[in-house]
Amino acid sequence: MTARIGVFSQAPGNLAHQGGKPFLDPSGDRLRRWMGLTEDQFYGSGLIAIVPMAFCFPGYDGTGPTGRGGDRPPPRICAEKWRNEIMAMIDDRLEIVLLIGRYAQEWHLGKSAARRLSDAVGQWPSHFADADRGGELILPMPHPSWRNTAWLKRHPWFEAEVIPRLQRRIADVFAAAGQPLTAR
């Protein structure tokens, strides 16, 4: 396994599930933009391990006006069955860990996971400081879903301050692996 960047998320949405690839949907478009990567770099570089909490779409919760609502949470049994085994294969090689969404944050950070998204993501300066001292960058992030657009508008510092630093870190990882990113 050559992965240097871990993308740990919830579960694929319906479009990604139907397409057979995680983040093969508008959320993935936003995530790749945040990371500064093309679709080919994201899926084909060999530098990114995408490990959701569940590998299949968990269905809609049925609360919306169309009866579809939002996505159900990933079934905990999925991660309990296989996650530790997968993590053992990749965890010690990672330089950047992106914890996307509440379920991934709680699984990986346990009791130290902040209760509110704003608090978890708002601790970004300390996460980058830890990485500057030689550790891996472990970065809680909002889910890139359109459902978080209002959160992003209320917290413009995320895209203005966090994303450029994240993109530089990712570019450094790609350059160190002999795959320098070209300007987009």
N, C-alpha and C positions, 0 to 999 in steps of 0.2 A: 504494500500500500504506500503510495507516494504522497498522500494527502498532507497538506500543511495548513489547510484552512477547514475548520469544521463548521458546517451550517446545520445547526440543531434546531428543529422546528416542531410544529404541532402534528399535523397530518395533511396529506394532500387534499386540496379542494376538489370539487367535482370535475372541473376541466382538466386539472393536472392528472387526476385519477384516470379519466377517459383517455388522455394522451399518453399515459404510461411513463411520465417523467415528473418528478417533483418540481414544483415551481414553473411548470409549463402553462402559464396563465398570466393574467395581468399583475398578480402579486409578484410573480417571478420577474416580470419586466421591471417592476419598481425595485425589487431586491437587486437585480443585476445592475441597474442604474446606480443604486446606492453603493454597490461594491466597485463600480467603475469597470465592469466586465461586459464583454459581448456574450451572446448565447453560446458561441463556440468555446470561448475561454471558460465559461462557467461549467459547461458539461464535458468539454473535451480535453481540458488541460491536465487532468489527473491530479491536480493539486487541491481539489475540493471534495470533501466527504460530506454528502448530504444525508443526514440521518434524522428522519422525523420520529415523533413519538409513536406513530402508527403508520404503516405503509399503505393503508387503503383509506378511501374517503369514508368517514364515519356516518355520513348522512346529514340531512338537515334537521334542525330541532323543531321545525313546524310552528314557530311562534310568529312568523312574519305575516303581513297581509295576504301574501300569495299562498300561505300555508307552508312555505319552504323555510323561512326564517334564516338564521345563521347556521353555520356548521356545528354539528354536535362536537363535544370534546373527544379527543382521541381516547379510545378505550384503554384504560390503565393496564389491562392484562397483556396488551401487545408489547409494551415496553418491558413489563416484568418478565416476559418470556425470553426476549432476545437482546435487549439493549445492552446489558452489561457485557455480553460476549462480543458484540460489535465494537463497543467502546474500548475494550481491551486490545483490539487489533489496531486502533488508530490513535487513542488518546495521548500517548506519550510523544507522538511525532508532531503534534499540532502547534503552530505558532499563533494562530488566531482562532478563537472560538466565538461564533455568533450564536447567541441564545435568542431565538426568534419566537416571541410570544410567551405568554404566562406559563403554559404547561412545560415547555422546555426549560424555562428559568427555574421553576420549582423543582423539577427533576434534578437538574445539575447543581443548583445552589442550595437546595433544601431549605432549612429554616432561615438561612441568611438572605433568601430571596425577598426583596421588598414587596410589600402588599400591593402598592399601586404602581402602575406602569410608569408614571412620571417619576416616581422615586427610584425605581430600578434603573431606568434609562438615564435619569439625571445624575447618577453616580459615575458617569462616564469619565470625568477627569481622573478619578482615582484608579479606574481600570487601565487607562493609558499610562498613568504614572507607574503602576505595578509592572506593566510590560516594558516600560523604559528602563526599569531596574533589572531586566533580564528574564522576566517570566513571560508566559504566554498572555496574549491579550484575550481576556474573557469579557465579552461585551453583550450585556442584555440589550435587546432591540425591540421596538414595536413590530408587530406583524406588518408586512408591507401591503396588506389587504386594503381595498378601498374603504373598508369600514373604519380604518384608522386615519382617514384624511382629515377629519375634524381635529383629532388629537395633534396631527402634524401641523395644522394651521395654528393651534393654540400654543405650540412649542416649536417655533421656527428655529430655535437654536440647534435642534437635532440635525436638520439638513444643512444649516449654515456652519456649524462648528464640528459636529461629530463626523458627519459623512466625509468631509475633505480629509480629516485625519485617518479615518478608516481606509479610504481609497489610497492614501500614501502607503499605509502599512501593507495593503494587499499588493500594490505595485512593487514594493520591496521584496515580498515573498516571491512573486512571479519573476522578478529580475534575478534573485538569488538562485532560482531554479532554471535559469537560462531561457526564460520565456518573457522577456521584457514587454510590457504593455505599450502599445502605441497610443498616441493621443486620439481621443474619440471625437 
